[in-house]
């Protein structure tokens, strides 16, 4: 009787391929001092230090795209970094709260910006929605809940005014979401000592101008507002009514608001049709 053939050796499972390529940032950045913040389609964003060991900054790095011709890739990278830096400098000069530009290298593809300490408006809204849900479960209708709601309405007012100032300057953000609106905290240590969740106070900063455009067209401004409205609807259903306060403040703060809000209705209709058609 023939002996059974030996079983084939068990091969180890293949190592899963990471979906995020590893990039090496050019000098003067050292990877042992980089803290990843996010990775978008075009740029890698890190927290690090710059100029001095105690100056926290954000570095945005646009790595080379292997699927593009090298000459075209360098040209596009330079154009987009320049557009972002110019918009930020222009906004800051006119008193709009955005991060300061601290350094740049168009050839190497990086931009260094002021680090804004605080929370995104998205995170603030998430915390507020959670508090509302807990208050409903416990039947709590205390003055503290009402006070927090009034503070949220005030926050939405400040968001609307800041967006209006941006549009009045002839700048459209291009990716206006609650993740790209920061609530800068003046005294974080003091709020951490509070027993109750702190009220949302502080300055509103607009961040991430990677898709910014210079435009005075009402249609472009309406699209900016529509993107923000969809962010409220998609990520903060409980906070969707608060967006009306954003629009109210926008309407009172922008000379062209009437035409922009009229265009917004048309943008909404087109958005609904796309949703129905898939």
C-alpha positions, 0 to 999 in steps of 0.5 A: 500500500502506497504511503500517503503523500506529505501535506503541503506546508502551511504558508503564513497569511499574506501581509495586508497591504496598507491603504496609506502609502508611507511618505518621507517628508523633505528637510527640515522636518524630522519624522520623530517629531511629527504627529499625524493629524489627517491624510487627505486625497492631496495632502498629509497633515502633521503637527510638529515644531518649526523655527523654535522647539516650543513653537507648535505648527501644522505642516501640510505636505503634498507628496509627489503623485506617481500617476502624474507626469513629474513636470505637471505634478510640480506645477499643480503642487506649486499652484495649489500651495500658492493659492492656499497661502495667498488666500490665508494671507489675504484673509488674515490681512482683512481680519478674518480668523485663519491660521498664519502662514509661517513658511513654505517651499513650493518645490518641495511641496510643503506649507507650514501654518500656525497651530490653532489650539481648540476643538473643531465645530464638529466635535462641539456639535457632537458633544452638544447632541450627546448632551441633548440626548442624555437630557431627553432620557433623564427628563432634565429641562434645567437651566443648564441645558437651556444655557448651553442651547443659547451658547450653541445658538451664539456659536452658530451666529459667529460661524455665519458671520465669519463665513459672510466675511470670507465671502465678502472678501471674494474668497470661497473655501471649497470644503466648508465643513464643520471639521474645517471650522475651529473653536479656538479656546483661550484658556484650555486648562481652566475649562478642563477643571470645570465639573460641567462641560464648558460652554462653547466660547472662543473665536471661530477659525476657518482652516484647510484652504486646500480647495480655496478659490477666488470668486465673487460669483453668488453660485460659488458662495451658495455651493460653499453654504450647501456643503456646510448644510450637508455637513450638518445634516449628515453628521449632526442630525440633531443640530440641523435646525441650528444651521438656520441660525448660521444662515440668519447671521450670514444674511445679516452680515453679507451685502450679497446675502440675498442673491446667495441665499436665492442661489442656495435654493437652486443648489439644493434642488440640484442636490436633491435630484442627484440624490434621487437619481443615485 
